[in-house]
Amino acid sequence: MSVNVSRQSDVVIREDLTPYAGSWVAIRGGKVVASALDSVELRDKPEVHEDDVLMPVPDRTEGVYIL
């Protein structure tokens, strides 16, 4: 099973991702629609659509992270 992680540079996120630090989120319309500890678990959630943007949220202890 493969997981497609979107690499869209034009994604605008309209909320604070701090509560999701260290996890993956699905973004639709600039809002988080789901979160999980890994991309496979996230993709398997029924609320995640095929065209949602999946992205990791860096842990607060990690260094600079550019998406």
C-alpha positions in Angstrom: 0.0 0.0 0.0 1.4 3.4 -0.9 0.5 6.7 0.6 0.4 9.8 -1.6 1.6 12.9 0.2 0.7 16.1 -1.5 3.4 18.6 -2.2 1.4 21.7 -2.9 3.3 24.9 -2.3 0.1 27.0 -2.6 -1.6 25.5 0.5 -2.7 28.2 2.9 -3.3 26.9 6.5 -5.8 29.1 8.4 -5.3 27.6 11.9 -2.7 27.1 14.6 -1.0 23.7 14.2 0.6 23.7 17.6 -1.9 21.1 19.0 -0.8 18.7 16.3 2.9 18.9 16.9 4.6 15.5 16.2 1.6 14.2 14.2 0.3 14.2 10.6 -2.7 16.3 9.5 -5.0 16.4 6.6 -5.8 19.9 5.3 -8.9 20.8 3.3 -9.8 24.4 2.5 -7.1 25.7 4.9 -8.5 23.8 7.9 -7.4 20.6 9.6 -10.0 17.9 9.0 -8.1 15.0 10.6 -4.9 14.1 12.4 -3.0 10.9 13.2 0.4 9.7 14.4 1.5 8.6 10.9 0.5 9.1 7.3 -0.9 5.6 6.8 -3.3 5.9 9.8 -4.3 9.4 8.6 -5.1 8.2 5.1 -7.2 5.3 6.5 -9.5 7.7 8.3 -13.0 8.0 6.7 -13.0 11.8 7.0 -9.9 12.1 4.8 -10.6 12.7 1.1 -8.3 11.6 -1.7 -7.5 15.2 -2.7 -6.8 16.5 0.9 -3.2 17.7 1.6 -1.4 15.4 4.0 1.5 16.9 5.9 3.6 16.2 9.0 3.6 18.8 11.8 7.1 19.1 13.3 7.6 18.3 16.9 8.4 21.3 19.1 11.8 19.8 19.8 12.9 19.6 16.2 14.9 22.2 14.4 13.8 24.4 11.4 11.3 22.7 9.2 10.4 24.1 5.8 7.5 22.7 3.8 
